[in-house]
Amino acid sequence: MAEPQADFIQQQLAFAAHIRDPQTVAAPADIEDRRMAIYRELFYNNVEGFISSGFPVLRQLSDDETWHRRVRAFFRDHRCQTPYFAEIAAEFVEWLQNSRGEHPDDPPFTQELAHYEWVELALSVSDADRELPAVDPNGDLMDGHPVLSPLAWPLAYQWPVHQIGPEFQPEAPGAQPTYLVVNRDRLDAVHFLEINAVTYRLLQLLSDEPSPSGREALQIIAKELDHPQPEAVIAHGQTLLEDLKARNIILGTRV
């Protein structure tokens, strides 16, 4: 039985190699090309369709030839670690960042733009809120320990990814990083909010373990800024904490 099984495995490998790279790898000799063509189109079109729908801006910025050349390279070269179609987008981002790198076909902002576009899909299907920590939704955000929603992601990019589109394709990163927080609310709607460096730092501090109280986090920021009026930073920060809670980015305070 070992020999027939080995032959079957070799045939499967030859079949998969041709499907991945039909221009270079010949099809198995005993399969009619008309039938192979069905598989070639089915496999590639499924993957291309998921990537196209998951990265609409990147697709819009690419002519057809460039787009399909990029997707074909991913389809040919990347070995996905998941069988789930919904996770193909994450595999594509991983390939862009860690395997493809800079490429003459790709605008210089491609990796960050793809990550930014992936975030919306990732948050929309995330189950990170399935087991939430014990939270007091009416807790004191200054003296208590604010709890970030597991569905709120602070993000920092070198490129202004939220502005990129057909009418704006920068050739160099922004003078300052772009800070965003993306979150999914109680109605499962995903929101994108541009924030500044101070808010980003606050969210970082509140993500630490053990996390500081709201007041302690703001005191740390005031010290880091070497602000001449730390109490002004703290007063403004209290308003900021309340706004983040209203947006479901902060859930309340730790019980």
QUICOR-V846212 format. One record per backbone hydrogen bond with DSSP energy under -1.0 kcal/mol. CO is the residue of the C=O (numbers start at 0). NH is the residue of the N-H. E is the energy in kcal/mol with one decimal. If there is no record, write none. Layout:
# QUICOR-V846212
co nh e
CO NH E
CO NH E
This chain:
# QUICOR-V846212
co nh e
0 4 -1.8
1 5 -2.3
2 6 -2.3
3 7 -2.2
4 8 -2.4
5 9 -2.2
6 10 -2.1
7 11 -2.4
8 12 -2.5
9 13 -2.3
10 14 -2.4
11 15 -2.7
12 16 -2.6
13 17 -1.9
14 18 -2.2
15 19 -2.3
16 20 -1.9
20 23 -1.3
20 24 -2.8
27 30 -1.5
31 35 -2.1
32 36 -2.6
34 38 -1.5
35 39 -3.0
36 40 -2.4
37 41 -2.5
38 42 -2.5
39 43 -1.7
40 44 -2.6
41 45 -1.9
42 46 -1.9
43 47 -3.2
44 48 -2.3
45 49 -1.8
46 50 -2.2
47 51 -2.8
48 52 -2.2
49 53 -1.7
50 54 -1.5
54 58 -2.4
55 59 -2.1
56 60 -1.8
58 61 -1.2
62 66 -2.8
63 67 -2.6
64 68 -1.9
65 69 -2.1
66 70 -2.7
67 71 -2.5
68 72 -1.7
69 73 -2.0
70 74 -3.0
71 75 -2.5
72 76 -2.7
73 77 -2.2
83 86 -1.4
84 87 -2.0
86 90 -1.8
87 91 -2.4
88 92 -2.2
89 93 -2.3
90 94 -2.3
91 95 -2.5
92 96 -2.3
93 97 -2.6
94 98 -2.0
94 99 -3.1
95 100 -1.5
102 105 -1.8
106 109 -2.0
108 112 -2.7
109 113 -2.7
110 114 -1.9
111 115 -2.6
112 116 -2.4
113 117 -2.3
114 118 -1.9
117 121 -2.7
118 122 -2.8
119 123 -1.9
120 124 -1.3
126 129 -2.1
133 254 -1.7
135 138 -1.9
135 252 -2.0
139 143 -2.1
141 214 -3.1
143 213 -1.8
144 253 -2.6
146 250 -3.0
148 151 -1.6
150 183 -1.7
152 181 -2.2
154 179 -2.6
156 177 -3.4
157 173 -1.9
158 160 -2.4
159 162 -2.1
164 167 -1.4
167 164 -2.2
177 156 -2.7
178 194 -2.2
179 154 -3.6
180 192 -2.1
181 152 -3.2
182 190 -3.2
184 187 -1.9
188 184 -2.5
190 182 -2.1
192 180 -2.4
195 199 -2.3
196 200 -2.2
197 201 -2.4
198 202 -2.5
199 203 -2.0
200 204 -2.5
201 205 -2.3
204 207 -1.2
212 216 -2.5
213 217 -2.0
214 218 -2.2
215 219 -2.2
216 220 -2.0
217 221 -2.5
218 222 -2.0
219 223 -2.6
220 224 -2.4
221 226 -2.1
228 231 -1.2
228 232 -1.3
229 233 -2.2
230 234 -2.5
231 235 -2.5
232 236 -2.5
233 237 -1.8
234 238 -1.3
235 239 -2.0
236 240 -2.7
237 241 -2.0
238 242 -2.0
239 243 -2.5
240 244 -2.0
241 245 -2.0
242 246 -1.3
243 248 -2.4
243 249 -1.3
244 247 -1.8
248 148 -2.9
251 146 -2.6
252 135 -3.0
